[in-house]
Amino acid sequence: MKIIVNISRVIVGILFIFSGLVKAMDPLGLAYKTQEFFEAWGDGGGAMGSVMNSLHNFALGFSVVMITIEVLAGVALLIGWRKNIVVWILFYMTLFYTFLTAYSLFTGKIRECGCFGSCFPITDLQTFLKNLVLLALIIILLAGRKYINPLFQAMSNFGVIALTVMVVVYMQSYALEHLPFIDCLPYKTGNNLLKLREMPADATSDKFAYSFVYKKGNETKEFTTDNLPDSTWLFVEQKKKLIEKGNGKVPAINDFSLSDVNGNDSTEAILSQPGKYYLFFLNTLDKRASFGWLRSFSDVLKKAKENNEKMYVVTSDEKVDSFINVKKKFNVPVYTCDMTAIKTAARSTPTLFLMNGPVVENKWGSADIDKASK
């Protein structure tokens, strides 16, 4: 039993540390996924909808805390610190994660749970099965807690725990201001955005059969597209039936489009242009809009003009155009884009891309935009 318990201890501890550190490199990714769950649970409105909406703004804080606890619990288990409390924390966390992945798997409302971040995407089924195995291993740990012995003296164990907390919190705070340590998203440096917008060659779409219900007097009848009735029949409704499921493959970038002030899609025109130019992602205006990034933005814009390079502002907030060009008089083209697409492309607010044609040549988070002008 002792050997089984300690093997389980190592497997569970390493998995929790790995899972937490992967997410710590990009805490906003987990925050956005958490918001997806809140939105799905609040779709029905009522009291539940109000509660979920109120929690929406706390998603980032919740994610930072959960990531820290996840790594901390894994380390604590490996070194044998506070084993009774830690094993129960691991049990309830895994039970909670199993519920989330089951919800995602069986309802289809959430696309991937994000359990291993964007660098190691796994399917909902794989995640669900992984959590069931973890639960079984943790139950073994609960039954054999007496075999979990501390590796170090009490003060040394506490020092390891304190160091773990500091490292994980630092990793997350750094990523929020400087972009993730390792970028595994489709918009990473070196990627060709136009290529990634193309449909995969082996992609197949869902196929549907359509029928139409018409009524004539007291008679109601269903017709196919090849056998529609004459004008004496009154249309009632259209029915759609899935006859063949597609393979679900979509472009790596399928929701990124840039629209000008008139609503015209300018994505291809902008990304297809030769040479270097800048994309400045500012999803929404917040308190930092009156200071902070403005000086860096102005310096980069000045450098771009000196080098005869263009700069475009990309936002989901219609107030940005007025702020940038009317209030601040920068005279820069502003394009709107889907908020979710910007959240994927820009992991800090704001984020600056240096493009070379359709290829991302470099990118800077909010804390590093000033480096682009040097």
Secondary structure as UniProt FT lines:
FT   HELIX           2..24
FT   HELIX           27..41
FT   TURN            42..44
FT   HELIX           46..55
FT   HELIX           56..58
FT   HELIX           59..79
FT   TURN            80..82
FT   HELIX           83..107
FT   TURN            115..119
FT   HELIX           124..143
FT   HELIX           145..147
FT   HELIX           154..178
FT   TURN            186..187
FT   TURN            189..190
FT   HELIX           193..196
FT   TURN            201..202
FT   STRAND          207..216
FT   TURN            217..218
FT   STRAND          219..224
FT   TURN            225..226
FT   TURN            231..232
FT   STRAND          234..244
FT   TURN            261..262
FT   HELIX           267..272
FT   STRAND          276..281
FT   HELIX           287..290
FT   HELIX           293..306
FT   TURN            307..308
FT   STRAND          310..315
FT   HELIX           319..321
FT   HELIX           322..327
FT   STRAND          334..336
FT   HELIX           339..345
FT   STRAND          351..356
FT   TURN            357..358
FT   STRAND          359..364
FT   TURN            366..368
FT   HELIX           369..373
//
